[in-house]
């Protein structure tokens, strides 16, 4: 009873202006980062899934483009489908700012922790996840889009999340980046001439190819081929 009353009070409270300002600032930053975003089959599939499903969890290894894809989808829904987008890092904020009748999409990057499992986040979803189920039931225009690294997802077993969220794995067949996708992404950061130096085996070698492209700098000592063939060695030498 007390939990239901608390939930009702939270649903009736508007989002504070200072929070809205911070949200707008973060969204502006993400829009700038997404200037070079390349649409792929995965981004199209997940966008369509987000339109019909209420909760989606996007998983994949570090650097494969989970966050960029998720923010692209969320910002597209805000711009084209009149959703209010809210970026959260604390799961409490989902319950705190959820509306009972607005079209809302909450995005939570690294839902269970970034580098390792975050105890508070997993505990919250285990113990408070039922509140999210209540929100889903009372407002069919309430949506959550979350990301998680593959190895963290495999180590977490939370019934609420795994039963309520539609799971999209970015390295699964049909969603993983093709060579053409990777070359197009590469050419959005580097010159076509630079990317054309790379053979198929180099382009396809690492799942974190998008991050390699974003981190590449023309003043590096190593050649572009060396950088993309042995990135970990190059990073350690810096």
RODO-2510 file (C-alpha; in nm, 4 decimals, decimal comma):
residues 238
     n   res          X          Y          Z
     1     x     0,0000     0,0000     0,0000
     2     x     0,2745     0,2416     0,1001
     3     x     0,4754     0,1569    -0,2132
     4     x     0,1691     0,2211    -0,4323
     5     x     0,1089     0,5605    -0,2679
     6     x     0,4753     0,6526    -0,3139
     7     x     0,4549     0,5513    -0,6788
     8     x     0,1379     0,7614    -0,7293
     9     x     0,3031     1,0689    -0,5753
    10     x     0,6061     1,0300    -0,7957
    11     x     0,3948     0,9867    -1,1087
    12     x     0,2115     1,3125    -1,0370
    13     x     0,5293     1,5173    -0,9890
    14     x     0,6705     1,7027    -1,2922
    15     x     1,0393     1,6926    -1,3809
    16     x     1,2266     1,9849    -1,2158
    17     x     1,3520     2,2594    -1,4483
    18     x     1,7170     2,2080    -1,3515
    19     x     1,6881     1,8407    -1,4487
    20     x     1,5313     1,9387    -1,7820
    21     x     1,8224     2,1754    -1,8497
    22     x     2,0762     1,9014    -1,7784
    23     x     1,8815     1,6627    -1,9997
    24     x     1,8803     1,9115    -2,2870
    25     x     2,2545     1,9649    -2,2495
    26     x     2,3244     1,5901    -2,2609
    27     x     2,0970     1,5464    -2,5612
    28     x     2,2754     1,8277    -2,7443
    29     x     2,6102     1,6576    -2,6788
    30     x     2,4801     1,3266    -2,8103
    31     x     2,3369     1,4869    -3,1238
    32     x     2,6819     1,6295    -3,1979
    33     x     2,8450     1,2892    -3,1451
    34     x     2,5898     1,1276    -3,3744
    35     x     2,6745     1,3568    -3,6673
    36     x     2,8815     1,0681    -3,8033
    37     x     2,6373     0,7926    -3,7159
    38     x     2,5902     0,5351    -3,9913
    39     x     2,2527     0,3631    -4,0129
    40     x     2,2773    -0,0154    -4,0323
    41     x     2,0412    -0,3102    -4,0411
    42     x     2,0773    -0,3334    -3,6614
    43     x     1,9786     0,0302    -3,6077
    44     x     1,6743    -0,0114    -3,8343
    45     x     1,5636    -0,3349    -3,6648
    46     x     1,6031    -0,1928    -3,3144
    47     x     1,4230     0,1300    -3,4070
    48     x     1,1244    -0,0695    -3,5346
    49     x     1,1381    -0,2917    -3,2257
    50     x     1,1404     0,0145    -2,9999
    51     x     0,8283     0,1481    -3,1703
    52     x     0,6272    -0,1633    -3,0838
    53     x     0,7986    -0,2948    -2,7674
    54     x     0,8117    -0,1163    -2,4328
    55     x     1,1501    -0,2362    -2,3059
    56     x     1,4625    -0,3180    -2,5040
    57     x     1,8079    -0,4265    -2,3911
    58     x     2,0930    -0,3893    -2,6413
    59     x     2,4015    -0,5975    -2,5634
    60     x     2,7404    -0,6371    -2,7248
    61     x     3,1135    -0,6170    -2,6526
    62     x     3,2972    -0,2958    -2,5673
    63     x     3,3307    -0,0508    -2,8542
    64     x     3,0862    -0,2128    -3,0961
    65     x     2,8521     0,0886    -3,1050
    66     x     2,5823     0,0007    -2,8475
    67     x     2,5542     0,3464    -2,6954
    68     x     2,5556     0,5340    -3,0260
    69     x     2,2893     0,3048    -3,1676
    70     x     2,0730     0,3343    -2,8556
    71     x     2,0925     0,7142    -2,8478
    72     x     2,0241     0,7313    -3,2218
    73     x     1,7066     0,5259    -3,1707
    74     x     1,5946     0,7226    -2,8643
    75     x     1,6564     1,0632    -3,0232
    76     x     1,4749     0,9510    -3,3389
    77     x     1,1688     0,8578    -3,1327
    78     x     1,1830     1,1911    -2,9541
    79     x     1,2095     1,3833    -3,2812
    80     x     0,9689     1,1850    -3,4991
    81     x     0,7254     1,0173    -3,2584
    82     x     0,6830     1,2948    -2,9963
    83     x     0,8382     1,0975    -2,7108
    84     x     0,9963     1,2757    -2,4175
    85     x     1,3489     1,1361    -2,3843
    86     x     1,5073     1,1103    -2,0410
    87     x     1,8693     1,0010    -1,9927
    88     x     1,9219     0,8280    -1,6587
    89     x     2,2150     0,6671    -1,4803
    90     x     2,0338     0,5865    -1,1561
    91     x     1,7410     0,3424    -1,1933
    92     x     1,5561     0,5293    -0,9150
    93     x     1,5103     0,8141    -1,1633
    94     x     1,2988     0,5935    -1,3875
    95     x     1,0348     0,5648    -1,1155
    96     x     1,0918     0,9222    -0,9978
    97     x     1,0265     1,0864    -1,3348
    98     x     0,7868     0,8445    -1,5045
    99     x     0,4587     0,9957    -1,6196
   100     x     0,1270     0,8153    -1,5974
   101     x     0,0102     0,9398    -1,9377
   102     x     0,2980     1,0976    -2,1372
   103     x     0,4876     0,9326    -2,4192
   104     x     0,8263     0,8784    -2,2546
   105     x     1,1404     0,6860    -2,3339
   106     x     1,4096     0,6388    -2,0695
   107     x     1,7586     0,5473    -2,1835
   108     x     2,0006     0,3902    -1,9376
   109     x     2,3508     0,3149    -2,0639
   110     x     2,5361     0,0254    -1,8972
   111     x     2,2307    -0,0771    -1,6981
   112     x     2,4205    -0,3151    -1,4640
   113     x     2,7580    -0,1363    -1,4578
   114     x     3,0179    -0,0264    -1,7112
   115     x     3,3294    -0,2346    -1,6425
   116     x     3,1939    -0,4836    -1,3906
   117     x     2,8607    -0,5695    -1,2317
   118     x     2,7453    -0,2781    -1,0148
   119     x     2,5964    -0,4149    -0,6952
   120     x     2,3477    -0,1326    -0,6353
   121     x     2,2051    -0,1501    -0,9881
   122     x     2,1576    -0,5264    -0,9848
   123     x     2,0082    -0,5134    -0,6356
   124     x     1,7681    -0,2390    -0,7449
   125     x     1,6372    -0,4360    -1,0419
   126     x     1,6026    -0,7471    -0,8253
   127     x     1,4110    -0,5725    -0,5477
   128     x     1,2413    -0,2760    -0,7207
   129     x     1,1898    -0,4133    -1,0698
   130     x     0,8222    -0,4786    -0,9904
   131     x     0,7695    -0,0998    -0,9816
   132     x     0,8807    -0,0827    -1,3437
   133     x     0,6303    -0,3557    -1,4290
   134     x     0,3589    -0,1373    -1,2733
   135     x     0,4680     0,1590    -1,4857
   136     x     0,4654    -0,0549    -1,7993
   137     x     0,1151    -0,1752    -1,7231
   138     x    -0,0416     0,1629    -1,6519
   139     x     0,1182     0,3565    -1,9402
   140     x     0,1636     0,1736    -2,2698
   141     x     0,3618     0,4724    -2,4029
   142     x     0,6253     0,4300    -2,1307
   143     x     0,9457     0,2798    -2,2734
   144     x     1,2950     0,1879    -2,1538
   145     x     1,5990     0,1424    -2,3770
   146     x     1,9054     0,0015    -2,2009
   147     x     2,2537    -0,1130    -2,3001
   148     x     2,4843    -0,3666    -2,1390
   149     x     2,8209    -0,5224    -2,2201
   150     x     2,7934    -0,8871    -2,3202
   151     x     3,0029    -1,0325    -2,0376
   152     x     2,8089    -0,8359    -1,7757
   153     x     2,4751    -0,9447    -1,9228
   154     x     2,5846    -1,3089    -1,9070
   155     x     2,6756    -1,2782    -1,5393
   156     x     2,3441    -1,1224    -1,4327
   157     x     2,0278    -1,3249    -1,3844
   158     x     1,7376    -1,0964    -1,2976
   159     x     1,3953    -1,2317    -1,3870
   160     x     1,2293    -0,8885    -1,4156
   161     x     1,4770    -0,7709    -1,6773
   162     x     1,5152    -1,0904    -1,8760
   163     x     1,1387    -1,1453    -1,8936
   164     x     1,0313    -0,7857    -1,9625
   165     x     1,3060    -0,6644    -2,1963
   166     x     1,3364    -0,7636    -2,5617
   167     x     1,7026    -0,8572    -2,6069
   168     x     1,9022    -0,7509    -2,9139
   169     x     2,2600    -0,8818    -2,9319
   170     x     2,4733    -0,6707    -3,1679
   171     x     2,7042    -0,9594    -3,2544
   172     x     2,4204    -1,1959    -3,3445
   173     x     2,3541    -1,2955    -3,7049
   174     x     2,1568    -1,0251    -3,8804
   175     x     2,2653    -0,7514    -3,6379
   176     x     2,6451    -0,7580    -3,6465
   177     x     2,8267    -0,5065    -3,8651
   178     x     2,9075    -0,6214    -4,2171
   179     x     3,2322    -0,5302    -4,3909
   180     x     3,0454    -0,2658    -4,5929
   181     x     2,9022    -0,1211    -4,2691
   182     x     3,2493    -0,1040    -4,1178
   183     x     3,4015     0,0629    -4,4218
   184     x     3,1227     0,3218    -4,4283
   185     x     3,1722     0,3889    -4,0562
   186     x     3,5478     0,4146    -4,1113
   187     x     3,5009     0,6684    -4,3906
   188     x     3,2830     0,8833    -4,1649
   189     x     3,5896     0,9351    -3,9409
   190     x     3,8878     0,8896    -4,1738
   191     x     3,9499     0,9522    -4,5420
   192     x     3,8324     0,6989    -4,7985
   193     x     4,1955     0,6587    -4,9051
   194     x     4,2955     0,5627    -4,5498
   195     x     4,0176     0,3053    -4,5079
   196     x     4,0857     0,1607    -4,8530
   197     x     4,4357     0,0656    -4,7306
   198     x     4,2792    -0,1879    -4,4943
   199     x     4,2126    -0,5409    -4,6136
   200     x     3,9014    -0,7369    -4,5218
   201     x     4,0806    -0,9327    -4,2482
   202     x     4,1836    -0,6079    -4,0761
   203     x     3,8420    -0,4446    -4,1125
   204     x     3,6676    -0,7508    -3,9657
   205     x     3,9276    -0,8362    -3,6988
   206     x     3,7820    -0,6590    -3,3930
   207     x     3,4246    -0,6040    -3,2755
   208     x     3,5330    -0,2624    -3,1443
   209     x     3,6166    -0,1320    -3,4943
   210     x     3,3803     0,1711    -3,4560
   211     x     3,5710     0,2844    -3,1458
   212     x     3,9045     0,2340    -3,3228
   213     x     3,7863     0,4690    -3,5960
   214     x     3,6642     0,7311    -3,3482
   215     x     3,9939     0,7184    -3,1535
   216     x     4,2290     0,7300    -3,4537
   217     x     4,4441     1,0406    -3,4891
   218     x     4,6449     1,1363    -3,7978
   219     x     4,9443     1,2426    -3,5851
   220     x     5,0018     0,8889    -3,4529
   221     x     5,3488     0,7460    -3,5122
   222     x     5,2283     0,4082    -3,6330
   223     x     5,0824     0,3496    -3,9788
   224     x     4,7083     0,3175    -4,0164
   225     x     4,7433    -0,0546    -4,0929
   226     x     4,9544    -0,1127    -3,7790
   227     x     4,7006     0,0763    -3,5691
   228     x     4,4038    -0,1291    -3,6869
   229     x     4,5939    -0,4604    -3,6804
   230     x     4,7429    -0,4225    -3,3299
   231     x     4,5399    -0,1544    -3,1493
   232     x     4,5926    -0,2892    -2,7978
   233     x     4,9708    -0,2815    -2,8391
   234     x     4,9490     0,0743    -2,9732
   235     x     4,7290     0,1883    -2,6841
   236     x     4,9705     0,0383    -2,4290
   237     x     5,2659     0,2168    -2,5893
   238     x     5,1097     0,5608    -2,5518
***
